[in-house]
């Protein structure tokens, strides 16, 4: 409960992150259901989504809210947030094993992600879903440096990441649940 409150406070501080975890959660759970995940797997995915960016709080978040380009050093600091999130999530693993998914949620199938360049079959499926959903929600969301894309534009753009960076089975599940996801996100992202 304390971590959930911390996420809500973090997201409330910036209009660019309002309901971010809820958006990622709604989308990820729709994909998980399409992949026929069990109740326990979905519940673990739910908590991984809620806490995937908990490592962003504090000084790292301040970097992402800048309207200027980041230096290499600043970008390296941002890439550290999955490690911080992993450390915070490890104690939750007894109830919901989410720390590894949180650690890997910015990794790509081709090994070009961060923080460790984990690739291929070494990536947990929860992390693959999180990465897909996080990118899609990021495309929809307004940022200091650009306006968010429409649902149709984001759908077209995310397909360009498959199969090199993102899992094509997750893209297929997303496409099959697209209308459900659009409806779920409509309340969280007006006018998209």
TIDRENVO-184125 format. One line per field, with one value per atom (N, C-alpha, C): atom name; residue number from 1; x, y, z. Coordinates in steps of 0.02 Angstrom, whole numbers, plus 50000, padded with zeros to 5 digits. Each point is the difference from the previous one (the first is absolute). Layout:
nuti	(CA, ...)
lotor	(NUM, ...)
u	(X, ...)
v	(Y, ...)
w	(Z, ...)
This chain:
nuti	(N, CA, C, N, CA, C, N, CA, C, N, CA, C, N, CA, C, N, CA, C, N, CA, C, N, CA, C, N, CA, C, N, CA, C, N, CA, C, N, CA, C, N, CA, C, N, CA, C, N, CA, C, N, CA, C, N, CA, C, N, CA, C, N, CA, C, N, CA, C, N, CA, C, N, CA, C, N, CA, C, N, CA, C, N, CA, C, N, CA, C, N, CA, C, N, CA, C, N, CA, C, N, CA, C, N, CA, C, N, CA, C, N, CA, C, N, CA, C, N, CA, C, N, CA, C, N, CA, C, N, CA, C, N, CA, C, N, CA, C, N, CA, C, N, CA, C, N, CA, C, N, CA, C, N, CA, C, N, CA, C, N, CA, C, N, CA, C, N, CA, C, N, CA, C, N, CA, C, N, CA, C, N, CA, C, N, CA, C, N, CA, C, N, CA, C, N, CA, C, N, CA, C, N, CA, C, N, CA, C, N, CA, C, N, CA, C, N, CA, C, N, CA, C, N, CA, C, N, CA, C, N, CA, C, N, CA, C, N, CA, C, N, CA, C, N, CA, C, N, CA, C, N, CA, C, N, CA, C, N, CA, C, N, CA, C, N, CA, C, N, CA, C, N, CA, C, N, CA, C, N, CA, C, N, CA, C, N, CA, C, N, CA, C, N, CA, C, N, CA, C, N, CA, C, N, CA, C, N, CA, C, N, CA, C, N, CA, C, N, CA, C, N, CA, C, N, CA, C, N, CA, C, N, CA, C, N, CA, C, N, CA, C, N, CA, C, N, CA, C, N, CA, C, N, CA, C, N, CA, C, N, CA, C, N, CA, C, N, CA, C, N, CA, C, N, CA, C, N, CA, C, N, CA, C, N, CA, C, N, CA, C, N, CA, C, N, CA, C, N, CA, C, N, CA, C, N, CA, C, N, CA, C, N, CA, C, N, CA, C, N, CA, C, N, CA, C, N, CA, C, N, CA, C, N, CA, C, N, CA, C, N, CA, C, N, CA, C, N, CA, C, N, CA, C, N, CA, C, N, CA, C, N, CA, C, N, CA, C, N, CA, C, N, CA, C, N, CA, C, N, CA, C, N, CA, C, N, CA, C, N, CA, C, N, CA, C, N, CA, C, N, CA, C, N, CA, C, N, CA, C, N, CA, C, N, CA, C, N, CA, C, N, CA, C, N, CA, C, N, CA, C, N, CA, C, N, CA, C, N, CA, C, N, CA, C, N, CA, C, N, CA, C, N, CA, C, N, CA, C, N, CA, C, N, CA, C, N, CA, C, N, CA, C, N, CA, C, N, CA, C, N, CA, C, N, CA, C, N, CA, C, N, CA, C, N, CA, C, N, CA, C, N, CA, C, N, CA, C, N, CA, C, N, CA, C, N, CA, C, N, CA, C, N, CA, C, N, CA, C, N, CA, C, N, CA, C, N, CA, C, N, CA, C, N, CA, C, N, CA, C, N, CA, C, N, CA, C, N, CA, C, N, CA, C, N, CA, C, N, CA, C)
lotor	(1, 1, 1, 2, 2, 2, 3, 3, 3, 4, 4, 4, 5, 5, 5, 6, 6, 6, 7, 7, 7, 8, 8, 8, 9, 9, 9, 10, 10, 10, 11, 11, 11, 12, 12, 12, 13, 13, 13, 14, 14, 14, 15, 15, 15, 16, 16, 16, 17, 17, 17, 18, 18, 18, 19, 19, 19, 20, 20, 20, 21, 21, 21, 22, 22, 22, 23, 23, 23, 24, 24, 24, 25, 25, 25, 26, 26, 26, 27, 27, 27, 28, 28, 28, 29, 29, 29, 30, 30, 30, 31, 31, 31, 32, 32, 32, 33, 33, 33, 34, 34, 34, 35, 35, 35, 36, 36, 36, 37, 37, 37, 38, 38, 38, 39, 39, 39, 40, 40, 40, 41, 41, 41, 42, 42, 42, 43, 43, 43, 44, 44, 44, 45, 45, 45, 46, 46, 46, 47, 47, 47, 48, 48, 48, 49, 49, 49, 50, 50, 50, 51, 51, 51, 52, 52, 52, 53, 53, 53, 54, 54, 54, 55, 55, 55, 56, 56, 56, 57, 57, 57, 58, 58, 58, 59, 59, 59, 60, 60, 60, 61, 61, 61, 62, 62, 62, 63, 63, 63, 64, 64, 64, 65, 65, 65, 66, 66, 66, 67, 67, 67, 68, 68, 68, 69, 69, 69, 70, 70, 70, 71, 71, 71, 72, 72, 72, 73, 73, 73, 74, 74, 74, 75, 75, 75, 76, 76, 76, 77, 77, 77, 78, 78, 78, 79, 79, 79, 80, 80, 80, 81, 81, 81, 82, 82, 82, 83, 83, 83, 84, 84, 84, 85, 85, 85, 86, 86, 86, 87, 87, 87, 88, 88, 88, 89, 89, 89, 90, 90, 90, 91, 91, 91, 92, 92, 92, 93, 93, 93, 94, 94, 94, 95, 95, 95, 96, 96, 96, 97, 97, 97, 98, 98, 98, 99, 99, 99, 100, 100, 100, 101, 101, 101, 102, 102, 102, 103, 103, 103, 104, 104, 104, 105, 105, 105, 106, 106, 106, 107, 107, 107, 108, 108, 108, 109, 109, 109, 110, 110, 110, 111, 111, 111, 112, 112, 112, 113, 113, 113, 114, 114, 114, 115, 115, 115, 116, 116, 116, 117, 117, 117, 118, 118, 118, 119, 119, 119, 120, 120, 120, 121, 121, 121, 122, 122, 122, 123, 123, 123, 124, 124, 124, 125, 125, 125, 126, 126, 126, 127, 127, 127, 128, 128, 128, 129, 129, 129, 130, 130, 130, 131, 131, 131, 132, 132, 132, 133, 133, 133, 134, 134, 134, 135, 135, 135, 136, 136, 136, 137, 137, 137, 138, 138, 138, 139, 139, 139, 140, 140, 140, 141, 141, 141, 142, 142, 142, 143, 143, 143, 144, 144, 144, 145, 145, 145, 146, 146, 146, 147, 147, 147, 148, 148, 148, 149, 149, 149, 150, 150, 150, 151, 151, 151, 152, 152, 152, 153, 153, 153, 154, 154, 154, 155, 155, 155, 156, 156, 156, 157, 157, 157, 158, 158, 158, 159, 159, 159, 160, 160, 160, 161, 161, 161, 162, 162, 162, 163, 163, 163, 164, 164, 164, 165, 165, 165, 166, 166, 166, 167, 167, 167, 168, 168, 168, 169, 169, 169, 170, 170, 170, 171, 171, 171, 172, 172, 172, 173, 173, 173, 174, 174, 174, 175, 175, 175, 176, 176, 176, 177, 177, 177, 178, 178, 178, 179, 179, 179, 180, 180, 180, 181, 181, 181, 182, 182, 182, 183, 183, 183, 184, 184, 184, 185, 185, 185, 186, 186, 186, 187, 187, 187, 188, 188, 188, 189, 189, 189, 190, 190, 190, 191, 191, 191, 192, 192, 192)
u	(50041, 49959, 50043, 50055, 50044, 50032, 50020, 50029, 49948, 49939, 49948, 49987, 49999, 49992, 50058, 50060, 50059, 49994, 49977, 49990, 49948, 49945, 49947, 50025, 50039, 50027, 50048, 50043, 50049, 49963, 49948, 49964, 49960, 49976, 49960, 50042, 50065, 50044, 50009, 49985, 50014, 49945, 49971, 49947, 50023, 50065, 50025, 49999, 49997, 50000, 49934, 49949, 49936, 49972, 49985, 49972, 50044, 50064, 50044, 49998, 50008, 50000, 49932, 49946, 49933, 49991, 50026, 49996, 50039, 50061, 50042, 49966, 49971, 49966, 49940, 49957, 49940, 50019, 50049, 50021, 50033, 50044, 50036, 49953, 49951, 49953, 49957, 49980, 49962, 50042, 50063, 50045, 50009, 50011, 50007, 49939, 49940, 49939, 49995, 50019, 49999, 50049, 50055, 50050, 49979, 49940, 49969, 50039, 50023, 50035, 49950, 50024, 49959, 49992, 49956, 49988, 50062, 50040, 50061, 50051, 50007, 50046, 49977, 49935, 49973, 50010, 49992, 50009, 50073, 50046, 50071, 50014, 49972, 50008, 49971, 49944, 49968, 50048, 50031, 50046, 50065, 50023, 50059, 49986, 49940, 49981, 49996, 49970, 49991, 50067, 50050, 50063, 50058, 49985, 50055, 50045, 49973, 50040, 50014, 49995, 50011, 50071, 50046, 50069, 50009, 49947, 50003, 49994, 49975, 49987, 50064, 49993, 50056, 50038, 50066, 50043, 49994, 49988, 49994, 49938, 49944, 49939, 50012, 50036, 50012, 50034, 50042, 50032, 49950, 49952, 49952, 49951, 49992, 49951, 50031, 50063, 50033, 49975, 49999, 49980, 50061, 50058, 50061, 50027, 50044, 50031, 50045, 50003, 50040, 50072, 50046, 50070, 50006, 50056, 50013, 50000, 50028, 50003, 49930, 49957, 49932, 49960, 50009, 49965, 50022, 50065, 50026, 49967, 49986, 49966, 49929, 49965, 49932, 50000, 50050, 50005, 50013, 50013, 50012, 49935, 49943, 49938, 49975, 50010, 49978, 50039, 50062, 50040, 49973, 49984, 49971, 49932, 49959, 49935, 50006, 50048, 50013, 50015, 50043, 50020, 49940, 49957, 49940, 49951, 49995, 49950, 50019, 50064, 50022, 49962, 49988, 49962, 49929, 49972, 49933, 49998, 50058, 50002, 49969, 49997, 49968, 49926, 49968, 49929, 49989, 50037, 49995, 50070, 50024, 50069, 50006, 50010, 49999, 50068, 50048, 50063, 50036, 50002, 50034, 49965, 49933, 49963, 50013, 50002, 50013, 50072, 50046, 50069, 50007, 49960, 50007, 49952, 49960, 49946, 50023, 50065, 50026, 50050, 49999, 50043, 49963, 50039, 49971, 50026, 49962, 50018, 50068, 50019, 50064, 50059, 49987, 50054, 50020, 49962, 50018, 49968, 49962, 49967, 50047, 49971, 50039, 49963, 50033, 50068, 50055, 49983, 50052, 50005, 49959, 50003, 49979, 49953, 49975, 49961, 50008, 49969, 49963, 49959, 49968, 49962, 50011, 49964, 50016, 50052, 50016, 49952, 49962, 49951, 49937, 49978, 49938, 49941, 49948, 49942, 49966, 49998, 49971, 50037, 50066, 50040, 49987, 49989, 49984, 49934, 49951, 49935, 50008, 50036, 50012, 50034, 50052, 50036, 49954, 49960, 49953, 49951, 49969, 49949, 50031, 50059, 50033, 50015, 50024, 50014, 49936, 49948, 49937, 49970, 49999, 49973, 50044, 50065, 50045, 49985, 49984, 49982, 49935, 49953, 49936, 50006, 50048, 50004, 50037, 49973, 50036, 50063, 50052, 50064, 50023, 50047, 50023, 50024, 50029, 50031, 49955, 49940, 49957, 49929, 49954, 49930, 49990, 49956, 49985, 49966, 50009, 49970, 49929, 49962, 49933, 50008, 49947, 50001, 50021, 49971, 50016, 50073, 50026, 50070, 50047, 49984, 50041, 49998, 49941, 49993, 50045, 50001, 50042, 50074, 50018, 50071, 50027, 49961, 50026, 50014, 49963, 50011, 50069, 50030, 50067, 50055, 49984, 50048, 50001, 49954, 49993, 50028, 50037, 50018, 50069, 50035, 50068, 50002, 49959, 50003, 49944, 49940, 49942, 49973, 49968, 49975, 49939, 50003, 49944, 49938, 50007, 49941, 49962, 50037, 49969, 49966, 50032, 49968, 49934, 50001, 49940, 49945, 50018, 49951, 49972, 50044, 49978, 49950, 50017, 49956, 49932, 50000, 49937, 49958, 50032, 49966, 49998, 50015, 50008, 49939, 49941, 49940, 49988, 50013, 49994, 50050, 50061, 50053, 49982, 49978, 49981, 49946, 49951, 49946, 50026, 50043, 50028, 50041, 50037, 50044, 49962, 49942, 49964, 49987, 49981, 49987, 50063, 50057, 50064, 50037, 49987, 50033, 49946, 49972, 49947, 50026, 49955, 50012, 50055, 50012, 50049, 49962)
v	(49940, 50060, 50063, 49998, 50057, 50013, 49947, 50009, 50026, 49975, 50024, 50075, 50020, 50071, 50041, 49974, 50036, 50009, 49949, 50005, 50053, 50000, 50049, 50071, 50011, 50066, 50020, 49954, 50011, 50021, 49962, 50013, 50065, 50018, 50061, 50063, 49994, 50059, 50025, 49960, 50018, 49977, 50045, 49980, 49949, 49997, 49953, 49928, 49991, 49933, 49983, 50042, 49987, 49933, 49957, 49934, 49954, 50014, 49960, 49926, 49984, 49930, 49967, 50036, 49973, 49986, 50043, 49990, 49938, 49994, 49942, 49937, 50004, 49943, 49978, 50047, 49983, 49965, 50027, 49972, 49931, 49995, 49937, 49944, 50016, 49948, 49976, 50045, 49979, 49952, 50016, 49956, 49933, 50003, 49938, 49956, 50030, 49960, 49968, 50037, 49973, 49941, 50004, 49946, 49942, 50005, 49949, 49987, 50053, 49993, 49985, 49964, 49982, 50060, 49993, 50053, 50021, 49952, 50016, 50036, 49978, 50034, 50071, 50009, 50067, 50046, 49971, 50040, 50022, 49956, 50018, 50054, 49993, 50051, 50067, 49998, 50061, 50038, 49965, 50034, 50021, 49962, 50021, 50065, 50006, 50062, 50059, 49988, 50054, 50029, 49956, 50022, 50002, 49993, 49996, 50061, 50059, 50062, 50029, 49960, 50027, 50027, 49975, 50025, 50069, 50027, 50066, 50058, 49986, 50055, 50036, 50063, 50040, 50032, 50000, 50036, 49973, 49936, 49972, 50029, 50004, 50028, 50072, 50039, 50069, 50007, 49951, 50001, 49990, 49955, 49984, 50056, 50045, 50054, 50062, 49997, 50057, 50007, 50062, 50012, 50003, 49991, 50003, 49929, 49992, 49936, 49981, 49936, 49975, 49988, 50012, 49982, 49924, 49973, 49928, 49979, 50042, 49986, 49998, 50049, 50001, 49940, 49982, 49941, 49937, 49995, 49943, 49995, 50056, 50000, 49974, 50019, 49976, 49924, 49976, 49928, 49959, 50034, 49966, 49984, 50030, 49992, 49927, 49956, 49931, 49965, 50019, 49970, 50022, 50065, 50025, 49967, 49995, 49968, 49927, 49965, 49930, 49995, 50042, 49999, 50012, 50046, 50015, 49941, 49967, 49947, 49932, 49988, 49934, 49976, 50042, 49976, 49977, 50022, 49980, 49932, 49974, 49938, 49940, 49999, 49944, 49997, 50058, 50002, 50001, 50043, 50007, 50008, 49950, 50004, 50050, 50063, 50054, 50032, 49987, 50038, 49990, 49939, 49987, 50034, 49998, 50033, 50075, 50029, 50071, 50017, 49956, 50009, 50000, 49958, 49990, 50041, 50044, 50030, 50050, 50015, 50041, 49961, 49934, 49957, 49983, 49986, 49983, 49931, 49967, 49934, 49999, 50054, 50002, 50020, 50009, 50016, 50074, 50043, 50071, 50041, 49967, 50036, 50010, 50021, 50013, 49974, 49987, 50021, 49951, 49937, 49950, 49971, 50023, 49973, 49927, 49980, 49931, 49989, 49942, 49988, 49934, 49994, 49937, 49965, 49935, 49957, 50015, 50038, 50018, 50051, 50033, 50050, 49966, 50017, 49974, 50025, 49959, 50020, 50061, 50004, 50058, 50064, 49995, 50058, 50017, 49951, 50013, 50037, 49979, 50034, 50070, 50008, 50066, 50046, 49975, 50041, 50023, 49954, 50016, 50053, 49988, 50047, 50067, 50000, 50063, 50042, 49969, 50036, 50028, 49958, 50022, 50059, 49994, 50055, 50062, 49990, 50057, 50034, 49962, 50029, 50041, 49976, 50035, 50064, 50001, 50052, 50062, 50057, 50063, 50000, 50028, 50007, 50072, 50022, 50070, 50018, 49951, 50013, 49983, 49969, 49983, 49985, 50006, 49984, 49925, 49971, 49929, 49983, 49938, 49977, 49975, 49994, 49971, 49924, 49967, 49927, 49967, 50022, 49971, 50011, 50060, 50015, 49957, 49993, 49960, 49927, 49976, 49930, 49986, 50046, 49992, 50002, 50048, 50008, 49941, 49974, 49946, 49937, 49990, 49942, 50001, 50060, 50005, 49972, 49990, 49973, 49923, 49970, 49927, 49973, 49946, 49956, 50013, 50051, 50011, 50016, 50049, 50023, 49973, 49994, 49978, 49934, 49964, 49932, 50002, 49962, 50001, 49966, 49953, 49970, 50051, 50046, 50053, 50050, 50016, 50043, 49969, 49936, 49965, 50003, 49986, 50004, 50071, 50049, 50070, 50014, 49978, 50012, 49968, 49939, 49965, 50034, 50034, 50034, 50076, 50023, 50071, 50041, 49977, 50039, 50001, 49945, 49998, 50048, 49998, 50044, 50073, 50015, 50069, 50024, 49959, 50017, 50010, 49954, 50005, 50063, 50019, 50058, 50066, 49997, 50062, 50042, 49967, 50037, 50029, 49968, 50022, 50050, 49998, 50045, 50032, 50055, 50031, 50021, 49997, 50023, 49963, 49938, 49961, 49944)
w	(50000, 50000, 50000, 50038, 50002, 49931, 49966, 49934, 49950, 50005, 49955, 50012, 50062, 50016, 49972, 50006, 49974, 49924, 49965, 49927, 49984, 50036, 49987, 50011, 50053, 50013, 49945, 49980, 49946, 49936, 49981, 49938, 50004, 50059, 50008, 49992, 50007, 49996, 49929, 49951, 49931, 49953, 49961, 49953, 49948, 49986, 49951, 50027, 50065, 50030, 50034, 49993, 50032, 49978, 50048, 49988, 49958, 49996, 49957, 50019, 50064, 50020, 49986, 50010, 49986, 49926, 49958, 49927, 49979, 50026, 49984, 50026, 50060, 50030, 49958, 49980, 49961, 49935, 49966, 49937, 50009, 50049, 50012, 50020, 50043, 50021, 49942, 49955, 49941, 49957, 49992, 49962, 50037, 50066, 50039, 49995, 50004, 49993, 49931, 49948, 49932, 49993, 50037, 50000, 50045, 50028, 50043, 50063, 50031, 50064, 50055, 50050, 50058, 50047, 50048, 50049, 50038, 50021, 50038, 49956, 49938, 49954, 49985, 49992, 49988, 50060, 50060, 50060, 50008, 49983, 50002, 49948, 49940, 49948, 50023, 50033, 50026, 50045, 50047, 50047, 49966, 49952, 49962, 49964, 49971, 49966, 50048, 50057, 50048, 50024, 50006, 50029, 49950, 49935, 49951, 49999, 50014, 49998, 50069, 50051, 50067, 50008, 49962, 50002, 49968, 49970, 49968, 50049, 50059, 50048, 50019, 50016, 50023, 49943, 50006, 49953, 49929, 49992, 49932, 49966, 50036, 49971, 49977, 50038, 49983, 49932, 49982, 49935, 49943, 50011, 49946, 49987, 50047, 49992, 49967, 49983, 49967, 49928, 49976, 49931, 49953, 50027, 49960, 49989, 49952, 49988, 50059, 50013, 50055, 49977, 50045, 49986, 50007, 49977, 50006, 50074, 50042, 50072, 50030, 49981, 50026, 49976, 49936, 49974, 50035, 50016, 50037, 50069, 50032, 50065, 49993, 49947, 49989, 49990, 49965, 49986, 50064, 50055, 50063, 50037, 49979, 50039, 50005, 49950, 50010, 50056, 50011, 50054, 50067, 50006, 50062, 50013, 49947, 50006, 50020, 49972, 50018, 50075, 50024, 50071, 50045, 49981, 50040, 49998, 49942, 49990, 50028, 50011, 50024, 50062, 50050, 50058, 49984, 49944, 49981, 49966, 49982, 49961, 50034, 50066, 50035, 49984, 49993, 49983, 49924, 49966, 49928, 49971, 49963, 49973, 49942, 50018, 49949, 49989, 50043, 49996, 49933, 49975, 49936, 49941, 50000, 49947, 50002, 50060, 50006, 49978, 50016, 49980, 49924, 49966, 49928, 49957, 50028, 49961, 49946, 49997, 49945, 49957, 50007, 49958, 49936, 49946, 49935, 49978, 49958, 49976, 49966, 49968, 49965, 50044, 50065, 50047, 50003, 49967, 49999, 50056, 50043, 50055, 50059, 50056, 50060, 50061, 50055, 50018, 49981, 49982, 49990, 49930, 49953, 49932, 49997, 50043, 50000, 49935, 49969, 49935, 49996, 49950, 49980, 50056, 50004, 50047, 50073, 50013, 50069, 50028, 49957, 50022, 50025, 50059, 50027, 49959, 49994, 49961, 50031, 50067, 50032, 49979, 49996, 49980, 49927, 49958, 49930, 49993, 50040, 49999, 50026, 50055, 50029, 49950, 49967, 49951, 49944, 49975, 49946, 50023, 50058, 50026, 50017, 50029, 50019, 49938, 49947, 49938, 49970, 49998, 49970, 50039, 50066, 50042, 49992, 49995, 49988, 49934, 49948, 49935, 50005, 50039, 50007, 50043, 50045, 50050, 49976, 50019, 49988, 50042, 49973, 50035, 49993, 50041, 49994, 49930, 49965, 49935, 49940, 50012, 49943, 50023, 49954, 50012, 49991, 50040, 49995, 49934, 49979, 49937, 50013, 49947, 50005, 50009, 50019, 50008, 49935, 49945, 49934, 49982, 50012, 49985, 50044, 50064, 50045, 49981, 49978, 49979, 49940, 49952, 49941, 50018, 50044, 50017, 50041, 50047, 50042, 49959, 49946, 49957, 49968, 49994, 49970, 50047, 50064, 50048, 50000, 49963, 49999, 49935, 50001, 50055, 50031, 49976, 50024, 50075, 50021, 50069, 50044, 49972, 50039, 49973, 50044, 49987, 49953, 49945, 49953, 50027, 50048, 50031, 50042, 50030, 50040, 49953, 49944, 49951, 49976, 49985, 49977, 50053, 50063, 50054, 50006, 49994, 50001, 49944, 49939, 49943, 50009, 50030, 50012, 50054, 50046, 50056, 49990, 49941, 49987, 50021, 49984, 50017, 50075, 50034, 50073, 50031, 49976, 50026, 49987, 49940, 49984, 50049, 50012, 50047, 50071, 50022, 50068, 50008, 49949, 50005, 49990, 49968, 49985, 50062, 50054, 50063, 50030, 49986, 50029, 49956, 49934, 49953, 49956, 50021, 49959, 49931, 49952, 49931, 49963, 50015, 49963, 49966)
